[in-house]
Amino acid sequence: MPENISTSNEITFASLNLAQPLMRAIADAGYTTPTPVQAQAIPLVLAGGDLLAGAQTGTGKTAGFTLPILHLLSAKPAANPRPGRPRCLILVPTRELAAQVEESVQTYGKYLPLKSMVMFGGVNINPQMKSLRGQVDILVATPGRLLDHVGQKTLDLSAVEILVLDEADRMLDMGFIRDIKKILALLPKQRQNLLFSATFSDEIKTLSDGLLHNPGYVEVARRNSTVELISQSVHLVPQRLKSHLLSHLIKHHDWKQVLVFTRTKHGANRLTEKLIADGIPAAAIHGNKSQPARTKALAQFKDGTMPVLVATDIAARGLDIDQLPHVVNFELPNVPEDYVHRIGRTGRAGSSGAAISLVDKEESQFLRDIERLIKREIPVVEIDSFVPPTNLPVEAPRPPRQGHGQRRNNGPRTSATGNRQQPSREGQARNSQGQKHSPGNPQQRDQRPRNPQQREQQPRNGQPSAKPRPPQKTAEQQHLSEAARHQAMPQPALFSPKPGVRPGIRKAR
Ligand code: AMP
């Protein structure tokens, strides 16, 4: 991959030569300039070649493939149009992303005669079958339901001219590789392939090597970097006080729209109940919720009638909520990459956002791992205005959290007052057996499944703690100082992969 980085400053939508109906839709959407991924990807797709794009959600990638696809399909009428026979297939990992992408297709294609359709599981299949009896030019689908339709012979993939794999890394994480292979086998050999992925693992490389022919390459916001405009901060707080602190923060700052991530579905439900009990309208969104409940919660959150959405990683993947101002990590993820995905929900397409993490002492290793990944320290911010409740029930024994950052004997790096201690050098850190810890050592990584759907259902460790956690001290509850919060207000994360190099597009071919 070449190191040259360019920006799209000089590129306008007019210079991309998109059809007039698309230009009108772009103007209606209020876009004035293409985002970097659009400026680079659109000409490559219009030229008809395959594309490998490294772009996270929030970069404008959806329009980056949707606009040129609409252009190409409208420029060339279907050779042999028949009902239920799409010309473009967009595969995505989650239902929410499917709905969003299809909404984008409709938004940008509203002045074109092309027809689109979205297809995902968890809902009645009959309306989808009915739609397939009519014209479908662009199909946005999750792999499982798509294969159901293929099995029922309600869908014919033999006329697909363009295939998009969106968020391919997450599709692989979710265990969709077999389904993807089955689907690829049903497509015509001659077609254009576009692969979008936030990260480039070996699995993605294998998939793209087998799928793409001489692809153009675009990468924006390097892998595992954090989006520029997001201000990140950490509040150190014992687990049992987190829900109280969150209620306080939402009320005190009058937050209108906050996406909260919890580790488990059960935790999401519990937190939602607590927020509602505190008078804060909230809804949970996770894999155990019915699709109509998920859709309703998301719609209410998007239109501002529901200020708090509590989500697990898998449910929130790919959520695109315009100018989402606050993301809260109620618990830190034990897979550091998930932190980047989570906070990518805010600070999207040029708007600023804040990512706040509530961190218990037990999570300090997770925090270190995240900071190592994003190559920056996240400021610890104290909150004076928070007075913890005094009559809290005694906490039930809780199993210690473990993960790929299993607790080692190098202690928390933060003092009870929230001051940072020097993190121990990774190369010298040892676990309780005296073994050297290396972040890359798979043996010391999370033993839970990589598949987030399975992860959601499994506790962090199988072994309950023998000892109950000792009660936290009052001083620990009061270490959050508002004044320090303002002083330590984090700077926008201008992480650059190399000193002097601006994050931006890296173009290979
Ligand atoms: P995506 O990364 O595709 O999920 O898009 C993130 C957000 O950026 C969406 O809300 C889009 O509406 C918005 N967006 C896409 N392209 C542009 C653009 N050129 N200018 C401003 N906003 C955009």
Boltz pocket constraint, residues with backbone or C-beta under 6 A from the ligand:
constraints:
  - pocket:
      binder: B
      contacts: [[A, 30], [A, 31], [A, 32], [A, 33], [A, 34], [A, 35], [A, 38], [A, 56], [A, 57], [A, 58], [A, 59], [A, 60], [A, 61], [A, 62], [A, 63], [A, 318], [A, 320], [A, 321], [A, 322], [A, 348], [A, 349]]
      max_distance: 6.0
